[in-house]
Amino acid sequence: MERKIIVVTAAFGAEVVHQAGGQRYFIPIIAQSGADGVEIRRELLSLAVDQELVDLKLLIDAQGLFSYYSVPESLFTAPGTINPRLEHFQREAALLNARAIKFALGTGAGAYSSEQLAAQLSDCSIPLLIENDQTATGKIQPMLDYFSHYHPLPTVQGMTFDMANWLWVGESPCKAAAQLAPFVSYCHVKAAVQVEASWQAISLDQSQGEWRSLLSMIPEGVPLGIEFPLEGRDIAERVHYYVGLLRAA
C-alpha cells in the first residue's frame, strides 16, 4: 500500500511563510511536487482565520490535495480537562475540510474511563490526532499511558509520531517507535542534530539516515509528513526531491 505524502507548511519556516504572504503560496508548489496533501498550521494563519481557512480549502481542493489541520495547543489542559476551545477548533478544521486535526496530548485524560472519554468527544466531526510534542507530557510514558488505555476511540484517529521530538525531551526515538508503533496513524518525518545544549532540525540529506530505521518500524500505509526544513534557492525542486525520496523509501 503506497503511503500518502503530506508537506507540512511549517517546514518552509515561519518567516518565509510570512514573507510569501501566507501558506497559500506553497499550495501549488506542494501539488506540483507530487505530494498528496498539506498540513496547515494554525500558528501561521493571519488574524482573519476563518476567511483564510475557506480560501485555503478552495485552493487545496483545486490543486487536488487533501489537508490536515495542526493546532498548537493540548487536547487536555489539565488532568481530565478537555481543551475548552476544542469545539472552536473543530469548526475551523471543518472550514478547511481537514481529514484530521492534530493536538499535543497535554496533561492526559485523568480518571476518565474509555466510555466516558468517548462520550465527551462524541461531538467531534473531524478525527483527532495526538502528537508527541517537545514537553514532558510528550515523553514515551505519558503517550503510552494514554494510548494503551484509550485506544481506539471513534473520534481519535491515533498518534502523530514525530521522529525527532523525542530528542528534545531526552528520549530514544527507536525505543519510542518500538513501544508506540501500534498506535501510529500519521508520522512526521524529521531529523535533528545536537547544537550545544539543544537540538536543531535538519534536512534528511544532512542526517545520518536514522529516519530510515524509524520509518521501517512505522506501520505500512501510515501517511508521512515532511516537517524537516525545506530550504534552498529552488524550493520547488527541494519539495519535489523529498516527496520522491519518501515515496521510494
C-alpha positions in Angstrom: 0.0 0.0 0.0 1.6 3.3 -1.1 2.0 5.8 1.6 0.4 9.3 1.3 3.0 12.1 1.4 2.0 15.3 3.2 4.0 18.5 3.2 3.8 20.5 6.5 3.8 24.2 5.8 6.0 24.9 8.9 8.8 23.1 7.0 9.3 26.3 4.9 9.9 28.3 8.1 7.6 30.8 9.7 9.4 33.9 8.4 9.5 32.5 4.9 5.8 31.8 5.0 5.1 35.3 6.3 7.2 36.9 3.6 5.5 34.8 0.9 2.1 36.2 2.0 0.9 33.1 3.8 0.6 29.3 3.4 -1.5 29.6 0.2 1.7 30.5 -1.7 3.1 27.0 -1.2 -0.1 25.0 -2.1 0.7 24.9 -5.9 4.3 24.0 -5.2 3.2 21.2 -3.0 0.7 19.9 -5.6 3.3 20.1 -8.4 5.8 18.1 -6.2 3.6 15.0 -6.4 2.6 15.2 -2.8 -0.9 14.0 -1.7 -1.7 16.5 1.0 -0.7 19.5 3.1 -0.7 20.1 6.8 -2.0 23.6 7.5 -0.6 25.2 10.7 -2.9 27.4 12.7 0.0 29.5 14.1 0.9 30.5 10.5 -2.6 31.9 9.7 -3.4 35.6 9.6 -5.8 37.3 12.1 -8.7 36.6 9.7 -8.5 32.9 10.4 -12.0 31.8 9.2 -11.7 33.6 5.8 -8.1 32.3 5.3 -9.2 28.7 6.0 -12.0 29.0 3.5 -9.6 30.4 0.9 -7.1 27.7 1.6 -9.8 25.0 1.3 -10.8 26.2 -2.1 -7.2 26.3 -3.3 -6.3 22.9 -1.8 -9.3 21.3 -3.5 -8.5 23.0 -6.8 -4.9 21.6 -6.6 -6.2 18.0 -5.9 -4.8 17.8 -2.4 -6.2 16.9 1.0 -5.4 18.7 4.3 -4.7 18.1 7.9 -5.0 20.9 10.5 -2.5 21.4 13.2 -3.4 23.4 16.3 -0.6 24.4 18.7 -2.4 23.5 21.8 -3.0 20.5 24.0 -6.1 18.3 23.9 -6.1 18.1 27.7 -5.4 21.4 29.5 -5.5 19.8 33.0 -5.8 16.2 34.1 -9.2 15.1 32.7 -10.0 18.6 31.4 -10.6 18.7 27.6 -9.4 21.9 25.9 -12.3 24.3 26.2 -11.7 25.5 22.7 -12.0 22.1 21.1 -15.4 22.9 19.5 -14.0 26.1 18.1 -11.0 24.3 16.6 -13.3 21.6 15.2 -15.3 24.3 13.4 -12.1 25.8 12.0 -11.0 22.3 10.7 -14.4 21.9 9.1 -13.9 25.2 7.2 -10.7 23.7 5.9 -12.4 20.4 5.2 -9.5 18.8 7.0 -9.3 15.0 7.3 -7.9 15.3 10.9 -6.9 17.9 13.5 -3.7 17.5 15.4 -3.1 18.4 19.1 -0.4 17.7 21.6 -1.5 15.4 24.4 -1.2 17.7 27.4 -1.8 16.5 30.9 -3.9 13.5 29.9 -7.4 12.1 30.4 -7.2 11.9 34.2 -9.8 9.5 35.7 -12.0 9.2 32.6 -12.9 5.7 31.5 -12.7 4.9 27.8 -16.5 5.1 27.6 -16.6 8.5 29.4 -13.9 10.0 27.3 -15.6 8.7 24.1 -18.8 10.4 25.3 -17.0 13.7 26.0 -15.5 13.7 22.5 -18.6 12.4 20.7 -19.4 15.7 19.1 -16.1 15.8 17.2 -16.9 15.6 13.5 -13.2 15.8 12.5 -11.0 13.0 13.8 -8.3 13.9 16.3 -4.6 13.1 16.2 -2.4 13.3 19.3 1.3 14.2 18.8 4.3 13.7 21.0 5.5 17.3 21.4 8.7 18.8 22.9 7.3 18.9 26.5 7.4 16.5 29.4 3.9 15.2 28.5 5.2 14.3 25.1 7.6 11.7 26.5 7.1 7.9 25.9 5.4 7.0 29.2 2.6 9.7 29.1 1.9 8.8 25.5 1.9 5.1 26.2 -0.3 5.6 29.3 -2.9 7.4 27.2 -2.9 5.1 24.1 -2.7 1.8 25.9 -5.7 2.8 28.0 -7.9 4.7 25.5 -7.0 3.5 22.0 -9.0 3.1 19.9 -11.7 5.8 20.3 -14.1 6.5 17.5 -13.1 10.2 17.4 -9.4 9.8 17.9 -7.7 8.6 14.8 -4.4 7.7 16.6 -1.0 9.1 17.3 1.1 11.5 15.2 4.6 10.1 15.7 7.2 12.9 15.4 10.5 11.2 14.8 12.7 13.9 16.2 10.7 15.5 19.0 11.8 12.6 21.3 15.3 14.0 21.2 14.2 17.3 22.7 12.8 15.5 25.7 15.8 13.2 26.2 14.1 10.0 24.8 15.2 7.4 22.3 13.2 7.7 19.0 13.8 3.9 18.4 12.5 3.0 21.8 9.5 5.2 21.3 8.8 3.6 17.9 9.1 0.1 19.4 6.5 0.8 22.0 4.1 3.2 20.3 4.1 1.9 16.7 0.7 0.1 17.1 -1.0 3.4 17.8 0.6 5.5 15.0 -1.7 6.8 12.2 0.4 9.7 11.0 4.2 10.2 11.0 6.2 13.4 11.0 9.5 12.6 9.2 12.2 14.7 10.8 15.9 14.6 11.7 17.8 16.7 14.2 21.4 17.3 15.3 22.6 18.5 18.7 23.8 22.1 18.8 25.4 22.9 22.1 22.7 22.2 24.8 19.8 21.9 22.4 18.6 20.2 19.2 18.1 21.7 15.7 16.0 20.2 12.9 17.9 19.4 9.8 17.1 18.1 6.3 17.2 14.4 5.7 20.3 14.6 3.5 22.2 16.3 6.3 21.3 13.4 8.7 23.0 10.1 9.3 19.9 8.3 7.9 18.3 7.3 11.3 15.0 8.3 9.8 15.0 5.2 7.5 15.3 2.9 10.5 12.5 4.6 12.3 10.3 4.5 9.1 10.8 0.7 8.9 9.2 0.5 12.4 6.1 2.5 11.5 3.0 0.6 10.2 2.7 0.4 6.4 0.3 2.8 4.9 0.7 5.5 7.5 0.8 8.9 5.9 4.2 10.6 6.1 4.5 14.4 6.8 7.6 16.3 5.7 8.4 18.5 8.7 12.1 18.9 8.3 13.5 22.2 6.9 12.7 22.7 3.2 15.3 25.3 2.1 17.2 26.3 -0.9 17.2 28.7 -3.9 14.9 26.4 -5.8 12.3 25.5 -3.2 10.0 23.7 -5.7 12.9 21.4 -6.6 13.6 20.6 -3.0 10.0 19.7 -2.3 9.8 17.5 -5.4 13.1 15.8 -4.4 12.0 15.0 -0.9 8.5 13.9 -1.8 10.1 11.4 -4.3 12.6 10.3 -1.6 9.9 9.5 0.9 7.7 7.9 -1.8 10.5 5.5 -2.6 11.6 4.8 1.0 
